[in-house]
Amino acid sequence: MKAKIIITPKKAVFDPQGKTVENALEHMGYTGVEGVHVGKYIEIDLADGDKEEVRKKIDEAAHKFLSNPVIEDYQLEIE
Amino acid sequence: MKFGVLQFPASNCDQDAIHAIRHLGHEADYIWHKEESVGDVQAIVVPGGFSYGDYLRCGAIAQFSPVMQAVKKFAEDGGFVIGICNGFQVLCESGLLPGALVRNKALKFRCEHVLLKTANHKTPFTAGTPHDKLLRIPIAHGEGCYFADDETLKKLKDNHQILWQYADSNGELTDAANPNGSINNIAGVSNATHNVAGLMPHPERACESLLDSADGNLIFESMIAKLAGVSEAAVA
């Protein structure tokens, strides 16, 4: 099994990396870009098990450690 | 007084902190990150650096080290803990201090002296700083932009937990004086009980005139004076 976690900065937190990438895209001529948010992606290889149990555990880890809820949001997928 | 200075893999301001405390005539010893006790120290410095390579997020891994469990207990019992730069990030990640530190707004690593206004003079970290004194202390960080949501910021203000703010030479909290985009020019905060504090600037790098400023001593001397008072009260 695999856990895939996408971590993004909260909207209320100014994201200078995202803003810089957005400016660069505009500078390169890509029009219509209305916002860029730079986050991170974590993939965890897991032993097979009950999907819901695994989700619960990884969700806890994502909340306590993999992301910082003060500044980040995350999405979790178990495959 | 005896200070303990934590040592994580890739701490790099630990020796400076030891020097600053010893320079003031007090004892200071390292505490290795695998220790499960902080021993007989009366105050703890969580030093600057790049603990555990700053992997995942600055300070994120250090919070689970054995020594940090002992530091949490020490803090819960009212012990004085000060986190400097990466140490501030570690204390925020550990939940010992509110808020978080994110990438500097201008994306630049800033390494320069700044001026700090003391916003609350009634804490163990600030009581010895004269009211009209601006502290001249260096910063050196890429991720020192302090962030807290509106609710947390309100609590910080209500409980007087904002200890230091970036200011200009007139003591004004201007954008130009703010090196990293921190909300409300916040350079350092404390917990609600004012026994744990963190700041991005490095007081240990401003501990003698040879280093261009000795203003950092005012912070350590405040802690030492308060500890001396506590010891006297205990004896009485």
Interface residues (C-beta under 8 A of the other chain):
Chain A: P9 A12 V13 F14 P16 Q17 T20 F65 L66 N68 V70 I71
Chain B: L56 R57 A60 F64 C92 E93 G99 A100 V102 R103 N104 K105 A106 L107 C145 F147 A148 D149 T152 G181
